[in-house]
Amino acid sequence: MPACNERFHANHTTMLTTNDIVEFVKKNTGSESITSETDIFSDGTVGDDFHDLIENFAKTYSVDMTNYLWYFHSNEEGSWNSIGGLFFAPPHKRVERIPVTPALLTEFANKRKWELEYPKHNIPKKTL
């Protein structure tokens, strides 16, 4: 039997289940405590590991990430020791974090688009 992402690529009309994405997240994070409602960041996948997971998710399930704003979901790797951090808060500290769960990822994988309406915010371009 093909893996869930192989089945998805072979037949784009097949809907993914939350369990498919839970297994994908477990495989890509090494965390066995993942459930459909687990906040992946709070579970310990942070910084570059979180960004790698999201990038792999987008590639695996052909998700259009045009609207994705990383700083609402994760921290910036090494932001605690950045010289710029002495003068300006990093982007992820200027907004309220929005959890990413396997249930949310399942919705986006089936739509093949990151469809999340973010709150209005102002992040200076130089900090991105």
N, C-alpha and C positions, 0 to 999 in steps of 0.2 A: 504494500500500500504506500503511495507517495506521501511525503511529508506535507503538512498543511500548506506551506508556501508553494510547493511544487503543484499541488492540486489547484491552488488559486491561479497561478500563472498559466497552467494548462487550460483552464476554463474560467474566464473572468466573470461568468454568470453565477458561479458557485459562491454563496455567501459564507463568509468566515464566521465562526462562532467565537464567543468570548473565550472559551476553552482553548481554541487555536492560538489566540493572542497570549493568553496566560502561559501556555507552553513556550511560545516564542520568547516572551520576556524572561521566563525561568532559564531558558537555554542561554540567552544573551547576557544575563546578569549573574547567573550562578546562585540566585536566591531561590530557595524552595518554599519560602513563605508567601509567595505571590498568589493573590486571589483576584477575582474580577474587579474588586474595589480597592485594591492596594494602591496607595500613593507611592509610585515608584521611587520618587526622590526621597521621601521620608523613610523608605525601606533601606536606603543606603546607596542607591545608584545616583551619584552626584558628579558635578564637574564634567570632565572629558568623558567619563564612562556613560553619563546620561546622554551627552551629545552624540556619542558613538551609537548608543542604543537607538536613538531617534533617527539618526542617519541610516542605520541598517534597516529599521522598520520602513522608512520611506522607500528605500531601494527594493526591499523584499516584496512589498505589497503595492508598489507603483503609486505611492501617494504623492499628490501635488502638495508641496510644502510652501508654496508662495506666501501664504498668510501666516506661517509659523513665526512666532516671536519668542525665541529661546528664553529671554530674560524673565518671562512670566512663569516659567516652569522649572528653571534650574539656576544654579549659581555659575559664576565664571571661574574656571580653574585658575588658581593662584591669585585671585582678586584680593585676598587678605594681605598680600605682601607687595602690592603694586604701588609705585610712587605716586601715581595719579590718584590712588585711593586716599591719600592724605588730604587731597583738595576736593575731590568729587566722589560722591557715593557711586559705586558701580550700578549699571542698569538694573540688575536683579534686586537691588536694595531700594530702588525708587518706585517699585510697583508691588502690589500684593500678589504673592505666588498663587498660581492656579495649578492644582494637582493634576497629574497625568496618571490615569489608571488604565489597566487593560480593557475595561469596558469602553472608555473613551477612544482608545486606539482601535478597537474593533469597529466602532462607528465610522472612524475616518478611513480605515482600511476598506470597508465595504463601499464607502462613497468615493474612494480613491482621491480624497482631497481633505486637507486639514481645514475643517470648517469650525472655527471657534471665533466668536465675536469677543474681542478684547475690550476692556474698559478704556475710555479715553485717558490718554497719558501723554507726557512730554518727556522724551529722552533726547538730550542734545546729541547731534550726529557724531561729534568727536569722541563720545564715549562708546560708540558701537564699533 
